[in-house]
């Protein structure tokens, strides 16, 4: 009981800084500067006059429901239970979309598992909340693989696929972890490590979403470079380009006669040529930003993101290089976000130079509406 109360107490302290974090959020960059600019980029409505006719209360009212899908270690609401209503993965995003007329749901797929398990969770959820309907799927991080999986196995149910910060060609950190596992195997300790990881994944799954049925090695098997390549071969998509040339693929794909619109974007807080965190306010190169104090993940992600730049893998969000995230119509890769900023975590705390992810996602749902999706 004491441990449970302690968890809730720590989470409440994070929530308490939300007001400060919100005040620290940056402004949107030009492609997302206004509803008018969104309409200007949409073939079906390309005049400023059309923008002024939009009712804000229905601006995001898409034809098909929107379903948001979490990534690794995610859930719909963390620690949801009898004592606490839960801490949302998509922080502030669902409420904002609903205020603008969207019918939006948050799926809770397994937090640590492969795409066969996570994808079935998502398909079951779609059948529950939108039986017989098409949906617009938006997946963050590993959730991008999950929505792609469902788009392939149930193409008649998917109108659009959007991925945010998804490592379509693998995440460098997953490669490092796999390499370390290989070293451990060579030393003869592999079986012991695997025996320990299974129960740990079960405990994390139980704590995060109340589900101990998890598979850590299944998740790792799609997130490293080899696993992502195998997934891309098995569940091929027109949305991917050549990773060596850092290009995207087609903006639509047709599966069994079903046309799906494809979109993506990603953050790039960590940039070269001199590695730095572009999301933070700095003085003479030294980060002086409340995000470094209020959100411990800011510096944590920097320990991965800055070396990723230094080793020549390019601008990234701390987990995913930009060139590995491109899919379909690339909305943008210049957002000054780390991997968690992309979904407004933690508790809405952003670096002083970061754009507002809540507004970016709403603008995208407005884009889906304008495309009659």
Order of alpha helices (4+ residues) and beta strands (2+ residues): alpha-alpha-alpha-alpha-beta-beta-beta-alpha-beta-alpha-beta-alpha-beta-alpha-alpha-alpha-alpha-beta-beta-beta-beta-beta-beta-alpha-alpha-beta-alpha
